[in-house]
Amino acid sequence: MTQTLPDEYGQLLADLKATIRQTRLRAIVVANTELLRLYWHIGKAILERQQAAQWGDKVTAQLAADLQREFPVMKGLSHRNIKYMKQFAATYPDFLIGQRPVAQLPWAHHVILLDKVKSAEVRDFYVAKALENGWSRDILSLQIKSGLHERQGKAITNFDNRLLALQSDLAQQLTKDPYLFDFLTLQDDYQEKDLENALTSHITKFLLELGAGFAFVGKQYHLEVGDQDFYLDLLFYHLKLRCYVVVELKRGKFQPEFAGKLNFYLSVVDDQLKTDADQPSVGLLICQDKDKVVAEYALKDINKPIGVAEYRLTESIPTDLRGTLPSVADLERELLQAARADQ
């Protein structure tokens, strides 16, 4: 005989699951903080003695071997990792003072930062961004390599005159200049539609380059105005800004009329898609090239919030080879032809 569960059972189960998840998360955060404190203490102790007694690297290597022998199950006591502990202690001499954001970041992330970032200001930038966006180690490394700190918030915009202060600041920081589409390989004679198709075919990488909060709505999004049809290159919704973001892709130099057309699109989106719960829609023109002065003049009297930025394609391919690499279809065709010739 099956016992009937009380009506409130479902809610109780849901509450207990939430409590367990929250407690486990807090335990992980506390454990990570304590591990960082331990590593900081080890690094600081070795640094102080090295400075006082002029210890060399051999002493550190012996210390690592003795600690590993004493604590064989404990990971992280290698000679290499102890060097990072010393560097960590030297980088954050006041680590134990207050609730620092660095204490929330996993050790593996700190190793990447210690390896790749020398400036304290730039390092603080990536610490904050990694925590804000929940970056993995690979994503953190990728963002550092792309020079995100030099690109973020750099687009030419009229946001400060067209949006409320809080939304304007957030919208500006969500832009980049240039955008790096180095995950694409296109032929020299590619068209804007080819770029659009390539980006949406690699939507995960494209969203990563756009940044956190962008939700993809569609490409060639149809708008009907009067008896005419219009198509937006790419339409997104931004979860933090709470607004639609219209992205227009242009090959070649920025032209003032691009801003006028995007201004029209934003008016239609605000009229047809925006609800009372949404903030004003934002436009982003991503061009192959732009003249800063021309872009600023073009946006000066535009009444919708628009940003203008450049994009860069694959940087690892020499200039004289870009666009000449065979596609997967080309390679398959050549292999098929070779196989037939051998028969």
Beta strands, then each sheet from edge to edge (+ up, - down):
strand 1: 156-157
strand 2: 179-180
strand 3: 214-225
strand 4: 228-238
strand 5: 243-253
strand 6: 282-289
strand 7: 306-312
sheet 1: 1+ 7- 2-
sheet 2: 1+ 7- 6- 5- 4+ 3-
end
